[in-house]
Amino acid sequence: MPARRPAFREVEIKLPVSDITALLRSLRHLRAVSRGRVFERNALYDTPLSDFRRRGRLLRLRIETPAPFWGARGGSRRALLTAKAPVPSSATSRYKQRLEREMAVVPRRRWTEILRSLGLRPTFRYEKYRTAFRLPGLNLDLDETPVGNFLELEGAPSAIDRVARTLGFSPRDYIRGTYWDVFVAYCRRLGRSPRHMLF
């Protein structure tokens, strides 16, 4: 990532969603503004020795394409390269916290080749439909995945707690893990070996 691009401190949680229709009704009641729905293809890249994973770091290439559905307009078409690093002393927090740098990249098709030329390989691929919403000071992302539906809340802890409570959730419902963690837990319950989380 360019050195001039500052790292952003990401604070978020995931919430399990059992009824999308009811959740969308609640989001409309809160006057959350929709920013559209996309289909995401994500790939995490690492060295052959998993150096990034061992250091708690992540490098992700995400390709988004518009996917309008149930009244949600299609989002933008873009590719994003994201780097994440651990935040010191966040292990005891009830929120997932990472340092993040992200940039839009073009052309989209070349980045797989570029990352491979650097000795990096895709280690985990996952897909999801994401409908993005916005409230003042808070991003809300409804993710439909092959292993269930989740609502990600990202913003200040006070805003996360307030909106989660309004939607009927408590801190006991907070999921701090990544989608890899969610997928591994899902596969473990079914007695499967985790590979890629694809539709």
C-alpha positions as CSV (number, residue, x, y, z in Angstrom):
1,M,0.0,0.0,0.0
2,P,1.2,3.5,-0.7
3,A,2.9,5.0,2.4
4,R,1.0,8.2,2.1
5,R,-2.3,6.3,2.5
6,P,-2.9,6.3,6.3
7,A,-4.1,3.2,8.1
8,F,-7.7,3.3,9.3
9,R,-8.7,1.7,12.6
10,E,-11.6,-0.6,11.8
11,V,-14.0,-1.4,14.6
12,E,-16.8,-3.8,13.8
13,I,-18.9,-6.8,14.8
14,K,-21.0,-9.3,12.9
15,L,-24.5,-10.3,14.0
16,P,-26.4,-13.4,12.8
17,V,-29.5,-12.7,10.8
18,S,-32.2,-15.3,10.7
19,D,-34.9,-13.1,9.0
20,I,-33.7,-10.8,6.2
21,T,-37.2,-9.4,5.6
22,A,-37.6,-8.3,9.2
23,L,-34.1,-6.9,9.3
24,L,-34.8,-4.8,6.2
25,R,-38.0,-3.5,7.7
26,S,-36.1,-2.5,10.8
27,L,-33.4,-0.7,8.8
28,R,-36.1,1.2,6.9
29,H,-37.6,2.2,10.2
30,L,-34.1,3.5,11.3
31,R,-33.9,5.4,8.0
32,A,-30.7,3.7,7.0
33,V,-29.7,4.8,3.5
34,S,-29.0,2.0,1.0
35,R,-25.8,2.2,-1.1
36,G,-26.7,-0.7,-3.3
37,R,-26.1,-4.5,-3.5
38,V,-23.1,-6.2,-5.0
39,F,-21.8,-9.7,-5.5
40,E,-18.3,-10.0,-4.0
41,R,-15.5,-12.4,-5.0
42,N,-12.8,-12.2,-2.3
43,A,-9.4,-13.9,-2.3
44,L,-6.9,-13.8,0.6
45,Y,-3.3,-13.9,-0.5
46,D,-0.3,-15.1,1.5
47,T,3.2,-16.5,1.0
48,P,3.8,-20.2,0.6
49,L,4.8,-20.3,4.3
50,S,1.7,-18.4,5.4
51,D,3.8,-15.5,6.8
52,F,0.8,-13.0,6.8
53,R,-1.5,-15.4,8.7
54,R,1.2,-16.2,11.3
55,R,1.7,-12.5,11.9
56,G,-2.0,-11.8,12.1
57,R,-2.0,-9.9,8.8
58,L,-4.2,-10.1,5.8
59,L,-4.0,-9.1,2.1
60,R,-7.3,-9.3,0.2
61,L,-8.3,-8.7,-3.4
62,R,-12.1,-8.1,-3.7
63,I,-14.0,-7.8,-7.0
64,E,-17.5,-6.3,-6.7
65,T,-20.2,-6.4,-9.4
66,P,-23.7,-4.9,-9.2
67,A,-26.3,-7.4,-8.0
68,P,-29.7,-5.6,-7.6
69,F,-32.4,-7.7,-5.8
70,W,-35.5,-7.3,-3.6
71,G,-35.8,-3.6,-4.2
72,A,-32.1,-2.8,-3.6
73,R,-30.3,-1.1,-6.5
74,G,-27.0,-2.5,-7.8
75,G,-23.9,-1.2,-6.2
76,S,-20.8,-0.1,-8.0
77,R,-18.4,-2.2,-10.1
78,R,-14.9,-2.0,-8.6
79,A,-11.9,-3.9,-7.3
80,L,-10.3,-3.2,-3.9
81,L,-7.0,-4.2,-2.5
82,T,-7.0,-4.3,1.3
83,A,-4.3,-4.8,3.8
84,K,-5.1,-5.4,7.5
85,A,-2.9,-5.7,10.6
86,P,-3.6,-6.4,14.2
87,V,-4.3,-3.7,16.7
88,P,-2.1,-4.0,19.9
89,S,-4.1,-4.7,23.1
90,S,-7.4,-5.4,21.3
91,A,-7.6,-9.1,22.2
92,T,-10.0,-8.5,25.1
93,S,-12.3,-6.1,23.3
94,R,-15.8,-7.3,22.4
95,Y,-15.3,-5.7,19.0
96,K,-13.1,-6.9,16.1
97,Q,-10.4,-4.2,15.6
98,R,-7.8,-4.1,12.8
99,L,-5.7,-1.5,11.2
100,E,-6.8,-1.3,7.6
101,R,-5.5,0.3,4.3
102,E,-7.6,0.0,1.3
103,M,-7.5,1.3,-2.3
104,A,-9.4,0.8,-5.5
105,V,-7.2,-0.9,-8.2
106,V,-7.4,-1.0,-12.0
107,P,-7.3,-2.9,-14.2
108,R,-9.1,-5.5,-12.1
109,R,-8.0,-8.6,-14.1
110,R,-4.3,-7.9,-13.8
111,W,-4.0,-7.9,-10.0
112,T,-4.2,-11.7,-9.7
113,E,-1.2,-11.9,-12.0
114,I,0.6,-9.1,-10.2
115,L,0.2,-10.7,-6.8
116,R,1.3,-14.1,-8.1
117,S,4.4,-12.5,-9.6
118,L,5.3,-11.3,-6.1
119,G,5.2,-14.9,-4.8
120,L,1.8,-14.6,-3.2
121,R,-1.0,-17.2,-3.7
122,P,-4.7,-17.2,-2.9
123,T,-5.2,-19.2,0.3
124,F,-8.9,-18.7,0.9
125,R,-11.6,-17.6,-1.5
126,Y,-15.1,-16.6,-0.4
127,E,-18.1,-15.1,-2.0
128,K,-21.0,-13.2,-0.7
129,Y,-23.8,-10.8,-1.6
130,R,-23.5,-7.5,0.3
131,T,-26.1,-4.8,0.6
132,A,-24.5,-1.7,2.1
133,F,-26.4,0.8,4.3
134,R,-25.4,3.9,6.1
135,L,-26.5,5.7,9.3
136,P,-24.7,8.7,10.8
137,G,-21.4,7.5,12.0
138,L,-22.1,3.8,11.2
139,N,-21.7,1.5,8.2
140,L,-24.1,-1.5,8.1
141,D,-23.5,-4.3,5.6
142,L,-26.0,-7.1,5.1
143,D,-24.0,-10.1,3.9
144,E,-25.6,-13.2,2.4
145,T,-23.1,-16.0,2.5
146,P,-23.1,-19.7,1.7
147,V,-23.0,-20.4,5.5
148,G,-25.7,-17.9,6.6
149,N,-26.7,-14.3,6.7
150,F,-24.9,-11.7,8.8
151,L,-25.1,-7.9,9.5
152,E,-21.8,-6.2,9.9
153,L,-21.8,-3.0,12.0
154,E,-18.7,-0.8,11.6
155,G,-18.1,2.5,13.5
156,A,-17.6,3.8,17.0
157,P,-18.3,1.2,19.7
158,S,-21.1,3.4,21.2
159,A,-22.9,3.6,17.8
160,I,-22.5,-0.2,17.2
161,D,-24.0,-0.9,20.7
162,R,-26.8,1.5,20.2
163,V,-27.9,0.2,16.8
164,A,-27.4,-3.4,17.7
165,R,-29.6,-3.0,20.8
166,T,-32.3,-1.1,18.7
167,L,-32.3,-4.1,16.2
168,G,-32.9,-6.5,19.1
169,F,-29.3,-7.8,19.7
170,S,-27.1,-7.9,22.8
171,P,-23.4,-8.1,23.2
172,R,-23.8,-11.9,23.6
173,D,-24.7,-12.0,19.9
174,Y,-21.5,-10.2,18.7
175,I,-19.2,-12.2,16.5
176,R,-15.7,-10.8,16.4
177,G,-14.3,-13.4,14.0
178,T,-13.5,-13.1,10.3
179,Y,-15.4,-14.9,7.6
180,W,-12.7,-17.5,7.7
181,D,-13.4,-18.1,11.4
182,V,-17.2,-18.3,10.7
183,F,-16.6,-20.7,7.9
184,V,-14.2,-23.0,9.9
185,A,-16.8,-23.1,12.7
186,Y,-19.5,-24.0,10.2
187,C,-17.4,-26.8,8.7
188,R,-16.5,-28.1,12.1
189,R,-20.2,-28.5,13.0
190,L,-20.7,-30.5,9.8
191,G,-17.5,-32.6,10.1
192,R,-16.1,-31.1,6.9
193,S,-12.6,-29.8,6.1
194,P,-12.7,-26.1,5.3
195,R,-11.5,-25.0,1.9
196,H,-13.3,-22.2,0.2
197,M,-16.6,-20.5,1.0
198,L,-18.3,-20.4,-2.4
199,F,-21.8,-20.6,-3.7
